[in-house]
């Protein structure tokens, strides 16, 4: 169950970031302005946010397995169409939006599906490996698509990173099964989840985590190309490779965080991980003078630390809410958590314009500090 579900997520997430990996080529081919190129990227995010709650409800009421299968096929098919038939801004925006709509049927329903099968004592490890696949696939998408685009063209790169999602959808349906007797919701959206203070605190933790994580992923490559060591080693190509590796190694951080949370507790693991990532965020913008081996090593450790709290937080949510509403709760977590990612890169950019990277990076730690406060309150409430 875990292997097939994680592989389904991996193949689907390759679609999420393949556009970003070949963005320079698409901008040249379609003569896009910066604004239009950004709109096409945001279209995928918008589609994801539009359907994340309905997809979570479908996983609760019907079958997370079915939801994932349909989501993976739809995500891959729309992305493959982007490679084959998109000709410019309007068609590209539409197809990325549709792809995002279906992607919402993969990530959160997968957590719901695994939570049915894994008891609380080992659920952190299972969710950690699953969520770690997201980080791994994010980096692989960047590396694979960029490599294929350089060797062939951007259309082939998009197609190569799309067909896997189409293939794994049927495999998810055929090779897994719903757990017998798993709780199922009835009726529409249950507002009681929003009256659960422990749940809202956990969502606050996740939102603070995303503030830091996505702000970092948005700006880290831009920072690296300004460092003397990276410029001397090859500039943009080296920065892109290091960024992809940082994103990919985040999968290890998720796995470690999930494992530790089973051993020493969810909230202790979350707090320690957030403190470590905040320390990196506060200091990293002042370390551009380091030689490349040291800079790369710290970057990879940063990539592990910044993801370690994600899996324990999602696992904690599965234990805080009722089983029959787990998918809805996780989807609301994802909706609110991804919404803050629209803000933190902008705050970083404003600080960068005014003061430079040494001040811009500490703005990312705002999310960690907020999340630490929320998890401390949550730990006291839960006991």
RAJOHU-V705308 format. One line per field, one symbol per residue. ss: DSSP state (A for helix, B for strand, O for the rest). A space follows every 50 residues. Layout:
ss: ???
//
This chain:
ss: OAAAAAAAAAAAAAAAAAAAAOAAAAAAAAOOOAAAAAAAAAAAAAAAAA AAAAAAAAAAAOOAAAAAAAAAAAAAAAAAAAAAAOOOAAAAAAAAAAAA AAAOOOAAAAAAAAAAAOOAAAAAAAAAAAAAAAAAAAAAAAAAAAAAAA AOOAAAAAAAOOAAAAAAAAAAAAAOOOOOOOOOOOOOOOAAAAAOAAAA AAAAAAAAAAAAAAAAAAAAAAAAOOOAAAAAAOOAAAAAAAAAAAAAAA AAAAAAAAAAAAAAOAAAAAAAAAAAAAAAAAAAOOOOOOOAAAAAAAAA AAAAAOOAAAAAAAAAAAAAOOAAAAAAAAAAAAAAAAAOAAAAAAAAAA AAAAAOAAAAAAAAAAAAAAAAAAAAAAAAAAO
//
